[in-house]
């Protein structure tokens, strides 16, 4: 069984297609915006759950009934708030509603409400996307790109992603999956150090470029038998950045770049930081 077969026929089937599955929506990867939203899902949730506020905002002169312009402005505000937060989970916990231009908008409902149980929680739109392509552009040039196997959203807001590995092809989460996650992250940090070049004092560029890694609830790799989590890849940032900016380093009689050494150190930390034994479904059970 290949990774794609595992992904599509089993994991996505349980997340999205089976009657006794999780009830996620299956969304095509071309429906995801470059800044990691599913605009159609966010639009649907806002309009259904903050109808009066949405209509009041549309009447404002700057929008004049233009729903796409309003949605874009709201997405920009949400993105900026997520980038300023430790991660998206903390953002959503603190911002179950947000105030936008004087109107209160519902962003998410929590489970286990004392008065309504899960009635409101069930209004949330959970979604899964296969092979979502993420690319970061700077000065009209593509700087970095990667494509996680499965990406997860709630009400159009990006939560995190998972890399799947198939034991049938001798690919394991422990070795291949963890290596893929940390390599993607370190490649993004490497590209960031080249374009920032010491000029990103406010860290605005850093937060935006590394958002799919550092602002996720967690990054997951699984081969179904074993599952590993990385909750805070940002803990590796300073070490990786120092390594990329350092001159070549000599070790064991041969020239090895500091970049390679730092990558090895970060991978070792990832091995120590993960948790083993949780199932993929438990990891994405969201209880805000």
C-alpha positions as CSV (number, residue, x, y, z in Angstrom):
1,X,0.0,0.0,0.0
2,X,1.5,3.3,-1.0
3,X,1.3,6.5,1.0
4,X,-1.3,8.0,-1.3
5,X,-3.5,4.9,-1.0
6,X,-3.2,5.0,2.8
7,X,-4.0,8.7,2.7
8,X,-7.0,8.6,0.4
9,X,-8.6,5.2,0.9
10,X,-8.2,5.0,4.7
11,X,-7.4,8.2,6.5
12,X,-9.4,10.6,4.4
13,X,-12.2,8.1,4.2
14,X,-12.5,8.1,8.0
15,X,-12.1,11.8,8.3
16,X,-14.5,12.8,5.6
17,X,-16.5,10.1,3.8
18,X,-17.7,7.4,6.2
19,X,-21.1,7.9,8.0
20,X,-19.4,6.8,11.2
21,X,-16.3,9.0,10.6
22,X,-15.3,12.3,12.0
23,X,-17.5,14.4,9.7
24,X,-14.8,16.6,8.3
25,X,-15.5,18.2,4.9
26,X,-13.2,17.1,2.1
27,X,-11.8,20.2,0.4
28,X,-9.8,20.4,-2.8
29,X,-6.4,21.9,-2.4
30,X,-7.1,24.7,-5.0
31,X,-9.7,26.0,-2.6
32,X,-7.0,27.1,-0.1
33,X,-5.8,30.7,-0.3
34,X,-2.1,31.5,-0.4
35,X,-2.3,32.8,3.2
36,X,-3.8,29.5,4.5
37,X,-7.5,30.1,4.6
38,X,-10.4,28.2,3.0
39,X,-12.3,31.5,2.2
40,X,-15.6,29.7,1.3
41,X,-15.7,28.0,4.7
42,X,-15.0,31.1,6.6
43,X,-17.5,33.0,4.6
44,X,-20.2,30.4,5.2
45,X,-19.5,30.2,9.0
46,X,-19.4,34.0,9.4
47,X,-22.6,34.6,7.4
48,X,-24.5,31.8,9.2
49,X,-23.4,32.6,12.7
50,X,-22.9,36.4,12.7
51,X,-25.6,37.3,10.2
52,X,-26.5,40.6,11.7
53,X,-22.9,41.8,12.1
54,X,-22.1,40.6,8.6
55,X,-25.0,42.6,7.1
56,X,-24.1,45.7,9.1
57,X,-20.5,45.5,7.9
58,X,-21.6,45.2,4.3
59,X,-23.6,48.4,4.6
60,X,-20.4,50.4,5.4
61,X,-19.2,52.6,2.6
62,X,-15.8,51.0,2.3
63,X,-17.5,47.7,1.4
64,X,-20.8,48.8,-0.2
65,X,-22.1,45.3,-0.4
66,X,-18.9,43.7,-1.7
67,X,-18.7,40.4,0.2
68,X,-15.4,39.4,-1.2
69,X,-13.8,42.7,-0.1
70,X,-15.2,42.3,3.4
71,X,-14.1,38.7,3.7
72,X,-10.6,39.7,2.5
73,X,-10.3,42.4,5.2
74,X,-11.5,40.0,7.9
75,X,-9.0,37.3,6.8
76,X,-6.2,39.9,6.9
77,X,-7.1,40.8,10.5
78,X,-7.3,37.1,11.6
79,X,-4.0,36.4,9.9
80,X,-2.3,39.3,11.7
81,X,-3.7,38.2,15.0
82,X,-2.6,34.6,14.5
83,X,0.9,35.7,13.6
84,X,1.1,37.8,16.8
85,X,0.0,34.8,18.9
86,X,2.0,31.9,20.1
87,X,-0.1,29.6,17.9
88,X,-3.5,29.2,16.4
89,X,-4.9,27.3,19.4
90,X,-4.1,30.1,21.8
91,X,-5.5,32.6,19.3
92,X,-8.8,30.7,19.1
93,X,-9.1,30.2,22.8
94,X,-8.7,34.0,23.3
95,X,-10.7,35.0,20.3
96,X,-13.8,32.8,20.1
97,X,-15.3,36.0,18.9
98,X,-13.5,39.0,17.4
99,X,-14.5,42.7,17.1
100,X,-14.1,43.9,13.5
101,X,-14.9,47.6,12.8
102,X,-17.3,47.7,15.8
103,X,-19.1,44.4,15.0
104,X,-18.7,41.2,16.9
105,X,-18.0,38.1,14.7
106,X,-18.2,34.5,15.9
107,X,-15.0,32.6,14.9
108,X,-15.5,29.2,16.7
109,X,-17.8,27.4,19.1
110,X,-16.5,25.3,22.0
111,X,-17.6,21.9,23.0
112,X,-19.5,21.0,26.2
113,X,-21.3,24.3,26.8
114,X,-23.1,24.3,30.1
115,X,-26.4,25.5,28.6
116,X,-26.2,24.1,25.0
117,X,-23.9,21.1,25.2
118,X,-22.4,20.5,21.8
119,X,-25.3,22.1,19.8
120,X,-23.2,25.1,18.9
121,X,-19.9,23.2,18.6
122,X,-21.5,21.1,15.8
123,X,-21.9,24.3,13.8
124,X,-18.1,24.5,13.3
125,X,-16.9,23.5,9.9
126,X,-14.0,21.1,10.2
127,X,-12.1,20.4,6.9
128,X,-9.3,18.3,5.6
129,X,-7.2,19.0,2.5
130,X,-5.0,16.5,0.7
131,X,-1.7,17.7,-0.8
132,X,-2.1,21.4,-0.1
133,X,0.7,23.4,-1.7
134,X,2.1,26.2,0.3
135,X,4.5,28.7,-1.2
136,X,5.9,31.9,0.2
137,X,6.7,34.8,-2.2
138,X,8.8,37.8,-1.5
139,X,9.5,40.7,-3.9
140,X,7.4,38.8,-6.5
141,X,9.7,35.7,-6.3
142,X,8.8,32.3,-4.9
143,X,11.2,31.8,-1.9
144,X,10.0,28.6,-0.4
145,X,7.4,25.8,-1.0
146,X,6.3,22.5,0.5
147,X,3.3,20.2,0.3
148,X,2.1,18.4,3.4
149,X,0.0,15.3,3.0
150,X,-3.0,16.3,5.0
151,X,-3.9,19.8,6.3
152,X,-6.6,20.6,8.7
153,X,-8.9,23.7,9.1
154,X,-11.7,24.9,11.3
155,X,-14.2,27.4,9.9
156,X,-11.7,28.1,7.1
157,X,-8.7,28.8,9.5
158,X,-5.6,26.7,9.2
159,X,-4.9,24.4,12.2
160,X,-1.9,22.3,11.3
161,X,-0.8,19.4,9.1
162,X,0.1,15.7,9.1
163,X,2.7,13.7,7.1
164,X,1.7,10.1,6.5
165,X,4.1,7.2,5.9
166,X,3.4,3.7,4.8
167,X,5.0,0.7,6.5
168,X,4.2,-1.3,3.4
169,X,6.9,0.8,1.5
170,X,9.4,0.7,4.5
171,X,8.6,4.3,5.3
172,X,8.1,5.0,9.0
173,X,6.9,8.0,10.9
174,X,9.8,7.6,13.3
175,X,12.5,8.0,10.7
176,X,11.0,9.3,7.4
177,X,8.1,11.3,8.7
178,X,10.1,13.2,11.4
179,X,12.8,13.9,8.9
180,X,10.4,15.3,6.4
181,X,8.9,17.7,9.0
182,X,12.1,19.0,10.4
183,X,13.7,19.3,6.9
184,X,10.8,21.4,5.6
185,X,11.0,23.6,8.6
186,X,14.8,24.1,8.5
187,X,14.7,24.8,4.8
188,X,12.1,27.5,5.4
189,X,14.3,29.0,8.2
190,X,17.3,28.8,5.8
191,X,15.5,30.7,3.1
192,X,14.3,33.2,5.6
193,X,17.8,34.0,6.8
194,X,18.8,34.7,3.2
195,X,16.1,37.2,2.5
196,X,15.9,38.8,5.9
197,X,19.6,39.4,6.1
198,X,19.4,41.0,9.6
199,X,16.7,43.5,8.5
200,X,13.6,41.9,10.0
201,X,13.9,43.5,13.4
202,X,10.1,43.4,14.0
203,X,10.0,39.7,12.9
204,X,7.0,40.5,10.7
205,X,8.5,38.6,7.7
206,X,9.5,35.7,10.0
207,X,6.1,35.3,11.5
208,X,4.4,35.4,8.1
209,X,6.8,33.0,6.3
210,X,7.0,30.4,9.1
211,X,3.4,30.5,10.0
212,X,2.4,27.0,8.8
213,X,5.1,25.6,11.1
214,X,5.3,27.8,14.1
215,X,1.6,28.9,14.4
216,X,0.1,25.4,14.0
217,X,-1.5,23.7,16.9
218,X,0.9,20.9,16.2
219,X,2.7,19.1,13.4
220,X,2.1,15.3,13.2
221,X,3.6,12.4,11.4
222,X,2.1,8.9,11.5
223,X,2.3,5.5,9.9
224,X,-0.9,4.6,11.8
225,X,1.1,2.2,14.1
226,X,3.1,5.1,15.6
227,X,2.4,8.8,15.8
228,X,4.7,11.6,16.6
229,X,4.0,15.2,17.4
230,X,6.0,18.4,17.2
231,X,4.1,21.2,19.1
232,X,6.6,24.0,19.0
233,X,9.1,24.0,16.1
234,X,9.9,27.6,16.9
235,X,12.0,26.4,19.7
236,X,14.6,25.4,17.1
237,X,14.5,28.7,15.3
238,X,17.4,30.6,17.1
239,X,19.7,27.6,17.0
240,X,19.0,26.9,13.3
241,X,19.4,30.6,12.4
242,X,22.7,30.8,14.2
243,X,23.9,27.7,12.3
244,X,22.9,29.1,8.9
245,X,24.7,32.4,9.6
246,X,27.9,30.8,11.0
247,X,30.9,30.1,8.9
248,X,31.8,26.6,7.8
249,X,32.6,24.3,10.7
250,X,35.2,21.5,10.7
251,X,34.3,18.2,12.4
252,X,35.8,14.7,12.5
253,X,38.5,15.5,10.0
254,X,36.1,16.6,7.3
255,X,34.4,19.9,6.3
256,X,30.8,20.0,7.4
257,X,28.7,23.1,7.2
258,X,27.2,24.6,10.3
259,X,23.9,24.3,8.5
260,X,24.2,20.5,8.5
261,X,25.3,20.4,12.1
262,X,22.4,22.6,13.3
263,X,20.0,20.5,11.3
264,X,21.2,17.4,13.1
265,X,20.9,19.1,16.5
266,X,17.3,20.2,15.7
267,X,16.4,16.7,14.5
268,X,17.8,15.3,17.8
269,X,15.6,17.7,19.8
270,X,12.6,16.7,17.7
271,X,13.2,13.1,18.7
272,X,13.2,14.1,22.3
273,X,10.2,16.4,22.1
274,X,7.6,14.2,20.5
275,X,5.1,11.9,22.1
276,X,4.4,8.4,21.0
277,X,1.3,6.3,21.3
278,X,-1.6,8.7,20.5
279,X,-3.6,7.9,17.5
280,X,-4.0,10.3,14.6
281,X,-7.7,10.7,15.4
282,X,-6.9,11.6,19.1
283,X,-4.3,14.2,18.0
284,X,-6.9,16.0,15.9
285,X,-9.7,15.9,18.4
286,X,-10.0,19.6,19.2
287,X,-11.4,20.6,22.6
288,X,-11.1,24.3,22.8
